[in-house]
């Protein structure tokens, strides 16, 4: 009984050993190996760099190099990106821009009654 289990294990080991020997690149494509030496973990930077690099589509010799999507953002005006705009901030703050921390406000309106005549 134990000999049959042992032979079965040897047969499975041989099959998996041959299958694993045929596809060593499959392990390289799927994961990056980290090495631990003296308790310090060191990642495989070359593998991480390959995984993070963009895949380039096949191009012909006359095709121009494709641009990044982030390049279009740099062409947008600052007010669309939410950046500081001196003219807009100066308009909002009024004539006190640069001299006071409080924005300019018109003087408060004194409430008047339409029923009373104005005093001379």
C-alpha positions, 0 to 999 in steps of 0.5 A: 500500500505504501509503495503505491502511494510512493510511486504515485508521488514519484510519478506526480513529481516527475510530471510537475518537474517536467512541466515546470522545466518547460516554462521557466519564463512563465514565473518570470513574467508573473512575479518578481522575486524578493531576496531576504539577506540578514533580515533585510528585504531586497526587491528585484528592481530590474523586474519591477522596472520591466513590469512598470514600463509601458507596453509599446504597440507595434508601429510602422516606420512612418508612424510618429511616436505616441505622446503621453496622456499627461502632456495634454494637461500641461497645455491647459490654462491654469484656471482650468487646473485650479492654479493661482491666477493673479488677475482673478485674485486681484479682481476678487480682492479689490484694490486692497490686494497685496496691502491687506488680508481682508477683501475689499467690500462696499460700505454697508447700506443703511436701511431706509424706509420708503414711508419716511421722507429723507431728512435735510 
